[in-house]
Amino acid sequence: MFSLCFWCQTFKRSAESAAFLVEAAMNDMNNIPVRKIVHVDMDAFYASVEQRDNPELRGKPLAVGGSAARGVVAAASYEARAFGVHSAMPSVTAKRKCPDLIFVPRFDVCKVVSQQIREIFAEYTPLIEPLSLDEAFLDVTENLKGMEIATEITLEIRAKIKQVTGLNASNGQAVITPKNGPSFVETLPVKKFHGGGPATAERMRKYGIETGLDLKSKSLAFQKHFGKSGPYFYGIARGIDERQVRPDRIRNRSARKTHSSRTSIISNAPRPS
């Protein structure tokens, strides 16, 4: 999904399969420009690269990662997901769920394609914060092309990714405007908030918090139950997120995805300010 959000940079995913998240708006009251943030997520990236290079693999369940006893699935194709295979799953478990699963460990090729995509981003902005090989935040507020409309930027990026790599950056798009932003946040499950995650969502559930509206109804004092993350969640429930896109921020997920051993599962903790 290609989701255009003209409101805030709060969410890691605004929908189940969000591929692009854009923040771009003008404050109608005082004409103050709001940041334009693009969230890029190449869904099923690793498997798509393999299926692109080897057409015989199309339609078959694939997993990128090591097939050894201590291997871990880094990514799974849609066909493999249908069997319950997902990233961070031990390879032996994945094989048990899907006996016909094919492991394709060409991680080096994926890195090359990732760099091609990164170079496309760099044509528009130097403010690129990698989240992984297939995911990044881009700040295109003052982009190198001098383009004012965020939707046009994202459309160009999609087209160039397709032209250069042969891969689809997304399979649809939606727009979240300042007008419908509050209602969007209020109906969003807290586990979809950036930094939410299953563990945090479970903690919130104990306090009767299931959605953004539930979270928004809580006072700032109540947020002490969530420690240092309390003020963060208080803010994002109200569309307040002043974190900057940081090209210098190094993430475990970007630096290394586990392929041959169970060594790194990425934390869902909020980015520090």
C-alpha positions in Angstrom: 0.0 0.0 0.0 1.2 3.5 -0.9 -0.1 5.6 2.0 0.2 9.4 1.9 -0.1 10.9 5.4 -0.4 14.7 5.5 -0.4 14.9 9.2 2.3 13.3 11.3 5.3 11.0 11.4 4.0 8.9 14.3 3.6 5.5 12.8 5.9 2.8 11.7 3.1 1.4 9.5 -0.2 3.2 8.9 -1.8 0.1 7.4 -1.0 -3.6 7.2 1.2 -3.3 4.1 2.1 0.4 4.0 5.0 1.0 1.6 5.2 4.7 1.6 4.3 7.2 4.4 4.4 10.9 3.6 3.9 13.8 5.9 3.2 17.0 3.9 0.8 19.8 4.8 0.3 23.5 5.2 -1.2 24.9 8.4 -4.2 26.8 7.0 -4.3 29.0 10.0 -0.9 30.6 9.9 0.5 29.3 6.6 3.4 27.5 8.4 4.8 24.7 6.2 4.8 21.3 7.8 7.6 18.7 7.2 7.2 16.3 4.3 8.3 12.9 5.5 8.3 9.8 3.2 8.3 6.4 4.7 9.4 3.8 2.2 9.0 0.1 2.7 9.6 -2.4 -0.1 7.2 -5.1 0.9 8.5 -8.7 0.3 11.7 -7.1 -1.0 14.1 -10.0 -0.6 11.8 -12.6 -2.1 10.9 -10.2 -4.9 14.5 -9.8 -5.9 14.9 -13.6 -6.1 11.8 -14.0 -8.1 12.8 -11.2 -10.4 16.2 -12.9 -11.2 14.8 -16.4 -11.4 11.3 -16.5 -13.0 11.0 -20.2 -12.1 10.7 -19.2 -8.5 7.6 -17.1 -9.1 4.6 -18.5 -7.4 6.7 -20.7 -5.1 7.2 -20.3 -1.3 10.5 -18.6 -0.7 12.5 -17.6 2.4 15.6 -15.5 2.4 18.0 -16.7 5.1 20.0 -19.7 6.2 18.5 -23.2 6.0 20.9 -24.6 8.7 19.7 -25.7 12.1 20.3 -22.3 13.6 19.2 -20.3 10.6 16.6 -17.6 10.8 14.2 -16.4 8.1 15.0 -12.8 7.2 12.0 -12.4 4.8 9.3 -14.6 3.2 7.4 -14.4 0.0 3.7 -14.0 0.0 3.4 -17.7 -1.0 5.4 -18.7 2.1 3.4 -16.3 4.3 0.3 -18.2 3.4 1.8 -21.2 5.4 2.5 -19.0 8.4 6.2 -18.4 7.6 7.4 -14.9 8.6 10.6 -13.0 9.3 12.6 -13.8 12.4 11.2 -17.3 12.5 13.7 -20.1 13.0 14.4 -21.9 9.7 13.6 -25.3 11.1 10.2 -24.0 12.2 9.6 -22.4 8.8 10.4 -25.7 7.0 8.1 -27.6 9.3 5.2 -25.2 8.5 6.0 -25.3 4.8 7.8 -28.5 3.7 8.2 -27.1 0.1 9.9 -23.9 1.3 12.9 -22.8 -0.8 15.7 -21.0 0.9 17.5 -18.4 -1.2 20.5 -16.9 0.7 21.7 -14.4 -1.9 21.9 -11.5 0.6 24.7 -9.9 -1.3 22.4 -9.3 -4.3 19.7 -7.8 -2.1 22.4 -5.3 -0.8 23.2 -4.3 -4.3 19.5 -3.6 -5.2 19.1 -1.8 -1.9 22.0 0.5 -2.8 20.3 1.2 -6.2 17.1 2.2 -4.4 19.1 4.4 -1.9 20.7 6.2 -4.9 17.3 7.0 -6.2 16.3 8.5 -2.8 19.5 10.6 -2.9 18.4 12.3 -6.1 15.6 13.9 -4.0 17.1 14.5 -0.6 20.3 13.9 1.5 18.1 13.3 4.5 17.7 9.6 4.4 17.4 7.5 7.6 17.7 3.8 6.8 15.6 1.4 8.8 16.8 -1.7 7.0 17.8 -2.6 3.4 14.3 -2.2 2.2 12.9 0.5 4.4 13.8 4.2 5.1 12.5 7.6 6.2 13.1 10.5 3.7 12.7 14.2 4.6 11.7 15.8 1.3 10.5 19.1 2.8 13.3 21.0 1.0 14.0 18.5 -1.7 16.8 18.7 -4.3 14.2 18.8 -7.1 12.5 21.8 -5.8 9.2 19.9 -5.9 6.4 21.2 -3.7 3.9 18.4 -3.9 4.8 15.3 -1.9 2.5 13.0 -3.9 4.4 13.9 -7.1 7.7 13.1 -5.4 6.5 9.7 -4.3 5.1 8.9 -7.7 8.4 9.7 -9.3 10.3 7.6 -6.8 8.0 4.6 -7.4 8.4 4.9 -11.2 12.2 5.1 -10.9 12.5 2.2 -8.6 10.5 0.1 -11.1 12.6 1.3 -14.0 15.9 0.7 -12.3 15.3 -2.4 -10.3 12.2 -4.0 -12.0 10.6 -4.1 -8.5 7.3 -2.6 -7.4 7.6 -0.2 -4.5 4.0 -0.6 -3.6 0.6 -1.8 -4.9 -1.7 1.1 -4.0 -1.9 4.3 -2.2 -4.1 6.3 0.3 -4.0 9.8 1.6 -4.3 11.0 5.2 -5.0 14.7 5.4 -4.8 17.1 8.3 -8.6 17.1 8.4 -9.0 13.3 8.7 -5.7 12.8 10.6 -7.2 13.0 14.1 -9.9 10.4 13.3 -7.2 8.2 11.7 -5.1 8.2 14.9 -8.2 7.6 17.1 -9.2 4.4 15.3 -5.6 3.1 14.9 -4.7 0.1 17.1 -1.9 1.1 19.5 0.2 -1.8 18.2 0.4 0.0 14.9 2.0 3.1 16.5 5.7 3.4 16.0 7.3 2.0 19.1 4.1 0.2 20.0 4.8 -3.5 19.3 3.1 -6.5 20.9 4.7 -6.1 24.4 3.7 -2.5 24.7 0.3 -3.1 23.3 -0.3 -5.8 25.9 0.8 -3.5 28.7 -1.6 -0.8 27.4 -4.4 -3.3 27.1 -4.2 -3.9 30.9 -5.1 -0.2 31.3 -8.0 -0.5 28.8 -6.0 1.1 26.0 -6.7 -0.5 22.6 -6.7 2.4 20.2 -5.4 5.9 19.7 -8.6 7.3 21.1 -8.1 5.3 24.3 -4.6 6.6 24.6 -5.6 10.1 23.9 -8.1 10.1 26.7 -5.3 9.4 29.3 -3.6 12.3 31.1 0.0 13.1 30.9 0.4 12.0 34.5 -1.0 8.6 33.6 1.8 8.2 31.1 4.2 7.5 34.0 3.1 3.9 33.7 5.2 3.7 30.5 8.4 5.2 31.9 10.5 7.3 29.6 8.2 6.4 26.7 5.2 7.9 28.4 5.6 11.5 27.1 6.3 10.0 23.6 3.0 8.1 23.6 1.2 11.1 25.0 2.4 13.2 22.1 1.8 10.8 19.3 -1.8 10.2 20.4 -2.2 13.9 19.6 -0.2 13.9 16.4 2.9 15.5 18.0 6.1 14.0 16.9 9.1 16.3 16.5 11.8 13.7 15.9 14.1 14.5 12.9 15.1 12.2 10.1 18.7 11.3 11.0 21.0 10.1 8.2 23.7 9.4 10.9 21.5 7.2 13.0 22.7 3.6 12.8 20.2 0.9 13.4 20.8 -2.8 14.0 18.2 -3.6 11.4 20.0 -1.6 8.7 23.4 -2.8 9.7 22.6 -6.5 9.9 19.7 -8.8 9.4 20.0 -12.3 10.7 20.4 -14.9 8.1 22.6 -17.8 9.4 22.1 -17.5 13.2 19.6 -16.3 15.7 21.4 -13.2 16.8 19.3 -10.1 16.2 15.6 -9.4 16.4 14.9 -5.7 16.0 13.6 -3.7 18.9 10.3 -1.8 18.5 11.5 0.9 21.0 10.7 4.5 19.9 13.5 6.5 18.3 15.1 8.8 20.8 14.6 12.5 20.3 
